[in-house]
Amino acid sequence: MPINLNDLSIYKSTDIKDILKSVEQFPEQLEESLKLSKNLSIYNFNISNISIFGMGGSGIGGELLQVLVNNKSNIPILFFHHYNIPKFIQNNSLALIISYSGNTEEILKAYDKIKIRKAKIIVYSSGGKLIEKAIEDNNLYVKIPSQYQPRCALAFLLLPLLYTLYYLNLIPDPEANIVKTIKHLQNLRKKYGRESLIDKNIAKQIAIKLTGKIPLIYSSCPYLDPVAKRWKTQINENAKTLAYYDFFPELCHNTICGWDDREINNYSVIILRGNNEDNSTKIRVEFLKKIMKKKIDVIEEIISTNNTTLEEILSAIYLGDFVSVYLGLLKGVDPSDIKLINRLKEKLK
């Protein structure tokens, strides 16, 4: 029997830990994180570069930070999600090390290697071994609330990073921009939330269209690349569905050839389009759309109408988070279940 997303009774029976509630409360999480971030004690460092280390749901804040501030900071800011530590990280470097649980294997190993290089370190975590290491080594750390799954803690994994750069005098005070974005997200919640009916709810409509398909998420602006990745990873985790992401203009040098495949009708495409889309990128997007329309029947464009990059990024993420949970519900799977990830963690112990 098909699942009706207008039937609120299905939410409690399928979404066991109420992941949807965490999504709905994102604006309030940002408010709480803003208070926490404004009270950080970050002293200035004499540094020539910043590297950010994070994995999975813990790392998305770092990826977003990089695209938000790269055109504002006068020193390079790079993001890494692996064990290997670049040679340039030395005693004139600052490493922002993120693990929501504090026990992420890759991040703990990265911390130890960075420590040997004598780089400055700031840790962001809810606890675990990473906080213990920071305390033992007398490194700065930011302790964030612990009641969320990492992918539901974006507010606490982004704003403290933004404020760290503010306190380092690398970017202007982000408060006004954050407050404006929170108000906008609160308005979007009325449109995307569970009580909004399908005929007026674009998040539910997109989830219905994606059911039974493999979503491909494309971004048209560099600052939307990590947003496309977030859509992909949220669909993976919340809906237990394979999904992939790519980005213009790079995909026009390789991925585009895949659209010559005659048997491609099981795919769907989401195109995240930004306010600052380059004119040549517009031509590329429209060209590929014409090709895709001959091959598949689900092509959704998410077109931003927001004024600031932060608002644009978090609005697109907010929509994608809702879509991923609704898609999971339509498939009858519990969005909170990550048993394969947990099985792998056990294997690595």
HULIN-V731768 format. One record per residue. N is the residue number from 1. RES is the residue in three letters. SS is DSSP state (H for helix, E for strand, L for the rest). OMEGA is omega in whole degrees, -180 to 180 (999 if undefined). Layout:
N_RES_SS_OMEGA ; N_RES_SS_OMEGA
This chain:
1_MET_L_-179 ; 2_PRO_L_180 ; 3_ILE_L_-180 ; 4_ASN_L_-178 ; 5_LEU_L_174 ; 6_ASN_L_-180 ; 7_ASP_L_-174 ; 8_LEU_L_-178 ; 9_SER_H_-178 ; 10_ILE_H_-174 ; 11_TYR_H_-177 ; 12_LYS_H_-176 ; 13_SER_H_-177 ; 14_THR_H_-180 ; 15_ASP_L_-167 ; 16_ILE_L_-178 ; 17_LYS_L_176 ; 18_ASP_L_174 ; 19_ILE_H_-180 ; 20_LEU_H_178 ; 21_LYS_H_177 ; 22_SER_H_177 ; 23_VAL_H_-178 ; 24_GLU_H_-176 ; 25_GLN_L_-180 ; 26_PHE_H_179 ; 27_PRO_H_179 ; 28_GLU_H_175 ; 29_GLN_H_177 ; 30_LEU_H_177 ; 31_GLU_H_179 ; 32_GLU_H_-180 ; 33_SER_H_178 ; 34_LEU_H_178 ; 35_LYS_H_179 ; 36_LEU_H_-174 ; 37_SER_H_-180 ; 38_LYS_H_-179 ; 39_ASN_L_179 ; 40_LEU_L_174 ; 41_SER_L_-180 ; 42_ILE_L_177 ; 43_TYR_L_-174 ; 44_ASN_L_178 ; 45_PHE_L_171 ; 46_ASN_L_-173 ; 47_ILE_L_179 ; 48_SER_L_178 ; 49_ASN_E_178 ; 50_ILE_E_175 ; 51_SER_E_-179 ; 52_ILE_E_-179 ; 53_PHE_E_178 ; 54_GLY_L_-179 ; 55_MET_L_172 ; 56_GLY_H_-179 ; 57_GLY_H_177 ; 58_SER_H_-173 ; 59_GLY_H_-173 ; 60_ILE_H_178 ; 61_GLY_H_178 ; 62_GLY_H_178 ; 63_GLU_H_178 ; 64_LEU_H_178 ; 65_LEU_H_-177 ; 66_GLN_H_-178 ; 67_VAL_H_-180 ; 68_LEU_H_-170 ; 69_VAL_H_-175 ; 70_ASN_L_179 ; 71_ASN_L_179 ; 72_LYS_L_-176 ; 73_SER_L_179 ; 74_ASN_L_172 ; 75_ILE_L_-178 ; 76_PRO_E_177 ; 77_ILE_E_-174 ; 78_LEU_E_-179 ; 79_PHE_E_179 ; 80_PHE_E_175 ; 81_HIS_L_177 ; 82_HIS_L_-177 ; 83_TYR_L_-169 ; 84_ASN_L_-179 ; 85_ILE_L_-179 ; 86_PRO_L_-176 ; 87_LYS_L_-176 ; 88_PHE_L_180 ; 89_ILE_L_-177 ; 90_GLN_L_-174 ; 91_ASN_L_175 ; 92_ASN_L_-178 ; 93_SER_E_172 ; 94_LEU_E_178 ; 95_ALA_E_174 ; 96_LEU_E_-170 ; 97_ILE_E_-170 ; 98_ILE_E_169 ; 99_SER_L_-176 ; 100_TYR_L_-179 ; 101_SER_L_-174 ; 102_GLY_L_-177 ; 103_ASN_L_-180 ; 104_THR_L_-172 ; 105_GLU_H_-177 ; 106_GLU_H_-176 ; 107_ILE_H_177 ; 108_LEU_H_178 ; 109_LYS_H_178 ; 110_ALA_H_179 ; 111_TYR_H_-177 ; 112_ASP_H_180 ; 113_LYS_H_180 ; 114_ILE_H_178 ; 115_LYS_H_180 ; 116_ILE_H_180 ; 117_ARG_L_-179 ; 118_LYS_L_174 ; 119_ALA_L_173 ; 120_LYS_E_-175 ; 121_ILE_E_166 ; 122_ILE_E_-177 ; 123_VAL_E_177 ; 124_TYR_E_-174 ; 125_SER_E_175 ; 126_SER_L_-179 ; 127_GLY_L_176 ; 128_GLY_H_-175 ; 129_LYS_H_-177 ; 130_LEU_H_176 ; 131_ILE_H_178 ; 132_GLU_H_179 ; 133_LYS_H_-179 ; 134_ALA_H_179 ; 135_ILE_H_-179 ; 136_GLU_H_-177 ; 137_ASP_L_180 ; 138_ASN_L_176 ; 139_ASN_L_177 ; 140_LEU_E_175 ; 141_TYR_E_177 ; 142_VAL_E_-179 ; 143_LYS_E_-176 ; 144_ILE_L_-178 ; 145_PRO_L_-170 ; 146_SER_L_-171 ; 147_GLN_L_-175 ; 148_TYR_L_162 ; 149_GLN_L_-175 ; 150_PRO_H_-177 ; 151_ARG_H_178 ; 152_CYS_H_-175 ; 153_ALA_L_-175 ; 154_LEU_H_-179 ; 155_ALA_H_-176 ; 156_PHE_H_180 ; 157_LEU_H_180 ; 158_LEU_H_-174 ; 159_LEU_H_176 ; 160_PRO_H_177 ; 161_LEU_H_177 ; 162_LEU_H_-178 ; 163_TYR_H_174 ; 164_THR_H_180 ; 165_LEU_H_176 ; 166_TYR_H_-179 ; 167_TYR_H_175 ; 168_LEU_L_178 ; 169_ASN_L_-180 ; 170_LEU_L_178 ; 171_ILE_L_176 ; 172_PRO_L_177 ; 173_ASP_L_-177 ; 174_PRO_L_-169 ; 175_GLU_H_-176 ; 176_ALA_H_179 ; 177_ASN_H_180 ; 178_ILE_H_-179 ; 179_VAL_H_178 ; 180_LYS_H_180 ; 181_THR_H_179 ; 182_ILE_H_179 ; 183_LYS_H_179 ; 184_HIS_H_-180 ; 185_LEU_H_177 ; 186_GLN_H_176 ; 187_ASN_H_179 ; 188_LEU_H_180 ; 189_ARG_H_179 ; 190_LYS_H_-178 ; 191_LYS_H_-173 ; 192_TYR_H_-173 ; 193_GLY_L_-174 ; 194_ARG_L_-177 ; 195_GLU_L_176 ; 196_SER_L_-174 ; 197_LEU_L_-174 ; 198_ILE_H_-174 ; 199_ASP_H_178 ; 200_LYS_H_-172 ; 201_ASN_L_-177 ; 202_ILE_H_179 ; 203_ALA_H_178 ; 204_LYS_H_-180 ; 205_GLN_H_180 ; 206_ILE_H_179 ; 207_ALA_H_179 ; 208_ILE_H_-180 ; 209_LYS_H_-178 ; 210_LEU_H_-177 ; 211_THR_L_180 ; 212_GLY_L_-179 ; 213_LYS_L_171 ; 214_ILE_E_-176 ; 215_PRO_E_171 ; 216_LEU_E_-177 ; 217_ILE_E_-178 ; 218_TYR_E_176 ; 219_SER_E_-175 ; 220_SER_L_-180 ; 221_CYS_L_-178 ; 222_PRO_H_-178 ; 223_TYR_H_176 ; 224_LEU_H_180 ; 225_ASP_H_178 ; 226_PRO_H_176 ; 227_VAL_H_176 ; 228_ALA_H_177 ; 229_LYS_H_179 ; 230_ARG_H_176 ; 231_TRP_H_-178 ; 232_LYS_H_-176 ; 233_THR_H_177 ; 234_GLN_H_176 ; 235_ILE_H_176 ; 236_ASN_H_-172 ; 237_GLU_H_-174 ; 238_ASN_H_-177 ; 239_ALA_H_-179 ; 240_LYS_L_-175 ; 241_THR_L_173 ; 242_LEU_L_177 ; 243_ALA_E_-177 ; 244_TYR_E_177 ; 245_TYR_E_180 ; 246_ASP_E_-174 ; 247_PHE_E_173 ; 248_PHE_L_-4 ; 249_PRO_L_-174 ; 250_GLU_H_-175 ; 251_LEU_H_179 ; 252_CYS_H_177 ; 253_HIS_H_-178 ; 254_ASN_L_-175 ; 255_THR_H_-177 ; 256_ILE_H_-179 ; 257_CYS_H_178 ; 258_GLY_H_-180 ; 259_TRP_H_171 ; 260_ASP_H_180 ; 261_ASP_L_-179 ; 262_ARG_L_-176 ; 263_GLU_L_-172 ; 264_ILE_L_-169 ; 265_ASN_L_180 ; 266_ASN_L_-178 ; 267_TYR_E_170 ; 268_SER_E_-176 ; 269_VAL_E_171 ; 270_ILE_E_178 ; 271_ILE_E_177 ; 272_LEU_E_-175 ; 273_ARG_E_-174 ; 274_GLY_L_178 ; 275_ASN_L_-175 ; 276_ASN_L_-179 ; 277_GLU_L_179 ; 278_ASP_L_-178 ; 279_ASN_H_178 ; 280_SER_H_176 ; 281_THR_H_177 ; 282_LYS_H_179 ; 283_ILE_H_180 ; 284_ARG_H_-180 ; 285_VAL_H_-177 ; 286_GLU_H_178 ; 287_PHE_H_-178 ; 288_LEU_H_178 ; 289_LYS_H_-179 ; 290_LYS_H_178 ; 291_ILE_H_-177 ; 292_MET_H_-178 ; 293_LYS_H_178 ; 294_LYS_L_-173 ; 295_LYS_L_-174 ; 296_ILE_L_-177 ; 297_ASP_L_179 ; 298_VAL_L_174 ; 299_ILE_E_-179 ; 300_GLU_E_175 ; 301_GLU_E_175 ; 302_ILE_E_-173 ; 303_ILE_E_-177 ; 304_SER_L_174 ; 305_THR_L_-175 ; 306_ASN_L_-173 ; 307_ASN_L_-176 ; 308_THR_L_-179 ; 309_THR_H_179 ; 310_LEU_H_180 ; 311_GLU_H_-180 ; 312_GLU_H_-178 ; 313_ILE_H_-175 ; 314_LEU_H_176 ; 315_SER_H_179 ; 316_ALA_H_177 ; 317_ILE_H_-179 ; 318_TYR_H_177 ; 319_LEU_H_-179 ; 320_GLY_H_178 ; 321_ASP_H_177 ; 322_PHE_H_-179 ; 323_VAL_H_-176 ; 324_SER_H_180 ; 325_VAL_H_179 ; 326_TYR_H_178 ; 327_LEU_H_176 ; 328_GLY_H_179 ; 329_LEU_H_179 ; 330_LEU_H_179 ; 331_LYS_H_-179 ; 332_GLY_L_180 ; 333_VAL_L_180 ; 334_ASP_L_-178 ; 335_PRO_L_-176 ; 336_SER_L_-174 ; 337_ASP_L_176 ; 338_ILE_L_-172 ; 339_LYS_H_-180 ; 340_LEU_H_176 ; 341_ILE_H_-179 ; 342_ASN_H_177 ; 343_ARG_H_179 ; 344_LEU_H_178 ; 345_LYS_H_178 ; 346_GLU_H_-180 ; 347_LYS_H_-176 ; 348_LEU_H_-178 ; 349_LYS_L_999
